Amino acid sequence: MINWLSFWQNITRTLENLGDWGALLFLRLILAWEFYEAGITKLNGENWFDNIQQNFPFPFNSISTDVSWFLATWVEILGGIGLALGLLTRFWSLSLMVLTVIAILGVHWPEQWQGLDELFKGYAISDKGFGNYKLPLIFLVMLIPLLLKGSGKLSADYVFYRLLKLNKSPQ
């Protein structure tokens, strides 16, 4: 006779152990790719921030668009690499969250909306006159666990943490 409770507890324990190692890895990798790809596109493209600078929140609407373009490009590229490696994950998550909020407000938010029904029309992938903040909002939400929980055990952060902990002398 199978003890279903024990069976379920073993499965749950196994999944939790696997989750410690891999759950955040998948979030990191997909976000790393998306941000890195966006940064490389900016690096190889023309600065179009002049057209939208007035949409950026303060103080970013006061910064030169060349500086903003440079910062956005390199935060996306270095942040993507950092997330892929799991290196300084909380720093890059917070940095990319700030960048994403600025992108939502500056690029993806609807220019005009009269009520929540029109605002919700902007929760879309393609812009049909109502904005298109769905994908960056999803990225923003995906960054929250990385900010709160860190990078997981399959990461450079974890390796460095373990090395520092092992090298610490007992008090």
C-alpha positions in Angstrom: 0.0 0.0 0.0 1.3 3.4 -1.0 1.5 6.1 1.8 0.3 9.0 -0.3 1.2 11.6 2.3 4.8 10.4 2.4 4.9 10.1 -1.4 3.7 13.7 -1.7 6.1 15.0 0.9 9.0 13.3 -1.0 7.9 14.9 -4.3 7.5 18.3 -2.6 10.9 18.1 -0.9 12.6 17.1 -4.2 10.9 19.9 -6.1 11.9 22.4 -3.4 15.5 21.3 -3.6 15.4 21.6 -7.4 13.8 25.0 -7.1 16.7 26.2 -4.9 19.0 25.4 -7.7 17.0 26.2 -10.9 13.8 28.2 -10.3 15.4 31.6 -10.5 17.8 30.6 -13.2 15.1 30.4 -15.8 13.8 33.9 -14.8 17.4 35.2 -15.0 18.1 33.7 -18.4 15.0 34.9 -20.2 15.3 38.4 -18.7 19.0 38.4 -19.5 18.4 37.6 -23.1 15.6 40.2 -23.5 17.5 43.1 -21.9 20.8 42.2 -23.5 19.2 42.0 -26.9 17.5 45.4 -26.3 20.9 46.9 -25.3 22.7 45.5 -28.4 19.9 46.9 -30.6 20.5 50.3 -29.1 24.2 50.0 -29.4 23.9 49.3 -33.1 21.1 51.7 -33.7 20.4 55.4 -33.8 19.4 57.4 -30.7 15.7 58.1 -30.9 15.3 59.4 -27.4 15.1 63.0 -28.7 11.5 62.3 -29.8 10.3 61.1 -26.4 12.5 62.9 -23.8 9.5 65.0 -22.7 7.8 61.7 -21.7 10.5 60.7 -19.3 9.9 61.3 -15.6 12.0 63.8 -13.7 15.1 63.9 -13.5 15.5 61.8 -16.7 13.7 64.3 -18.8 16.4 66.8 -17.9 19.4 64.6 -18.8 20.9 64.9 -22.2 19.4 62.3 -24.6 22.9 61.1 -25.5 23.6 60.4 -21.8 20.2 58.7 -21.4 20.8 56.6 -24.5 24.3 55.6 -23.3 23.0 54.7 -19.8 20.0 52.7 -21.1 22.2 50.8 -23.6 24.8 49.8 -21.1 22.4 49.1 -18.2 20.6 46.7 -20.6 23.8 45.1 -21.9 25.7 44.8 -18.6 22.5 44.0 -16.7 21.7 41.2 -19.1 25.2 39.7 -18.7 24.9 40.1 -14.9 21.6 38.4 -14.8 22.8 35.5 -17.0 25.8 34.9 -14.7 23.8 35.6 -11.6 26.4 38.3 -10.7 25.2 41.3 -8.6 21.7 40.1 -9.3 19.9 42.4 -6.9 21.7 45.4 -8.1 21.0 44.6 -11.8 17.4 43.7 -11.0 16.8 47.1 -9.3 18.6 49.0 -12.1 16.6 47.2 -14.8 13.4 47.9 -12.8 14.1 51.6 -12.8 15.0 51.5 -16.5 11.8 49.5 -17.2 9.6 52.0 -15.3 11.2 54.9 -17.3 10.6 52.9 -20.6 7.0 52.3 -19.7 6.4 56.0 -18.9 8.5 57.3 -21.8 7.7 54.9 -24.6 4.9 52.4 -23.8 2.3 54.3 -21.8 -0.6 55.7 -23.8 -0.3 59.3 -24.7 -3.9 60.0 -23.8 -6.5 58.1 -21.9 -9.8 59.1 -20.5 -10.5 56.3 -18.1 -9.3 53.0 -16.9 -11.0 51.2 -19.8 -8.8 53.1 -22.2 -5.8 52.6 -20.0 -6.3 48.9 -20.0 -6.4 48.8 -23.8 -2.7 49.7 -23.5 -2.1 46.4 -21.8 -1.1 45.0 -25.2 2.0 43.9 -27.1 1.3 46.0 -30.1 0.4 49.7 -30.1 -3.0 50.5 -31.6 -3.1 54.0 -30.2 -3.5 53.0 -26.6 0.1 52.3 -25.7 1.8 48.9 -25.3 3.0 48.4 -21.8 2.2 44.7 -21.4 5.6 43.3 -22.1 7.7 45.7 -20.1 5.2 45.3 -17.2 5.7 41.6 -17.4 9.4 42.1 -17.3 9.1 44.4 -14.3 7.1 41.8 -12.4 9.6 39.1 -13.3 12.4 41.1 -11.9 10.7 41.3 -8.4 11.6 37.8 -7.3 15.2 38.4 -8.4 15.3 41.6 -6.3 13.7 39.9 -3.3 15.2 36.5 -3.4 18.5 37.0 -5.2 19.9 34.8 -8.0 19.5 31.3 -6.5 22.2 28.6 -6.1 23.2 28.3 -9.7 24.8 31.8 -9.8 28.1 33.6 -9.3 26.5 35.5 -6.4 26.0 32.1 -4.6 29.5 31.0 -5.3 31.0 34.3 -4.0 28.7 34.2 -1.0 29.9 30.6 -0.2 33.6 31.6 -0.7 33.2 34.6 1.6 31.4 32.6 4.2 34.0 29.9 4.2 36.9 32.4 4.4 35.3 34.1 7.4 37.2 33.3 10.6 35.1 32.2 13.6 34.6 34.7 16.3 
